Amino acid sequence: MADLALIIEDDEDISEIFDQALRNAGFDTEVIPDGGQARLRLAEIIPHVVVLDMHLPGVAGEDLLKQIRSDRRLSRAIVLIATADARMADLHIGSADFVLIKPISFNQLRDLTGRLHGYHHESTGKIIGSQGG
């Protein structure tokens, strides 16, 4: 069974891009467009990777990030924050493994997702991508 990547993103086009890139990298994927649904699902599963939009309906991405980082079961989960808000990215750089600044190109995402299988959570907060680029 492949590692699970949970994509928590309310923009259908963006979630499709993440879904395709992660599937191409060999992950099983699940897309959840709502923070409330994501909160419940995170209590049931242990994903290898979580792609987390910070602006979600229901429960904010910031609250989900706190939930993930405080749950011992999820301590090894790799969290990729996806946001167009550079200030939001800076606020959470220490809590996430990677911060993706939207828009991010498919090629950047493909290269990153290809390396995630061997990566383990270290809270490195690497920033990838930039607005307009």
N, C-alpha and C positions, 0 to 999 in steps of 0.2 A: 504494500500500500504506500502511495506517495505521501510526502509531507503535505499538510494542509496549510493553505494561505487563506486567511480571512480578509476580505476586502470590505471595509466599512466606509462607504462612499455613496452620497445621495445623487450625484450627477451621473446619469446613466452612461453618457459617452465616456467619461473618465473611468468609470468602473469597468467598462468593456475593455478599455486599453490595458488597465491593470490585469484584468482577468486573462486576456489573451497573452500578455507577456509572461505572466506567472505559469500559465498552462504550457506555454512553449518551453519554459524552464523546467518542466516536469512536476509541477505542483498540482495537487488537487485544489480547487478553489471553491469558495462560497462567497457570494456577494450579499451584503446586508445594507439596505439604503437608509436605515433609521437607527438612531442612537439607542432608543429604548429596546428595540429588537436585538441590537448588538449586545447590550448589557446582559440580557437574558441568555443569549447564545454563548457568551464568554464564560458563563457559569457552568455550561454543559460540556464544552470542548476545550482542547488544548492545541491551538494552532502553532505551527512552527514560525509563521510570519503573520503579522497583522499590518495591513495597510489602513491607516486611520486618517480620514478627513477630519479636520478640526471644527468645521461648521456643519453640524448635522441637525436634522429635526429630532425632537424627542429628548435626547440626552446629548450634551455637548461632547465633542471629541476630547476636550480637556478632562472631563469627568471620566470618560472611558479609559484614558491614559492612566489616570490615578488608580482606577480599578485594576487594570492590567498589572501595573507595577507593584500593587499591594497584595496581589494574589500569588501565594507561593506556588500554586500549580502552573502559573504562567511565567515564572521567573526566567525561563530560558527563551521565551517568545521574542522574536526579533520584531521591533516596532518601527515601521516606516511612516512618519507623519507626512501627510500630503496637504499642503496649504499654499494659497496664493499670497498670504499675509506674511511678509518678511518679519514683522514684529512678533507675530505668533510663533514663527519658526525659532526666533532667538530665545523666546521665553521657555521653549521646551527642548532645546538642544541637548541638555543634560539628561533628559528622561527618555529620549528616543535614540534608537541605534542609527537611524538615517532620517534626515529631514529633506523632503522633496519639495522644491519650490515650483509651483505650477506657473506657467505650463512646463511640463517636462516632456522631452521628446521620447518617442517610442524607442529609439536606439539607445538612449541613456537608460531607460527603464529595462530594456532587454539585457544590456550589459550588467546592470546591477542584479537583476533577478537570477541571472546565470550563476552568480557567485553566492547566493543565499543558502544553498544546501549545506555548505561547509562552514558557514558563519555561525557563531554563537553570540548570544546577547552579551554585550560589553558596555552598553550605554556610552558609545563613542560620540554620538551626535554629529555624524558627518552630514554636511549639507551638499545636496546635489541639485543642479538645475538653477535656473534664474528666471525672473520675469522677463518676458519678451525674448528669451533666448532659448 
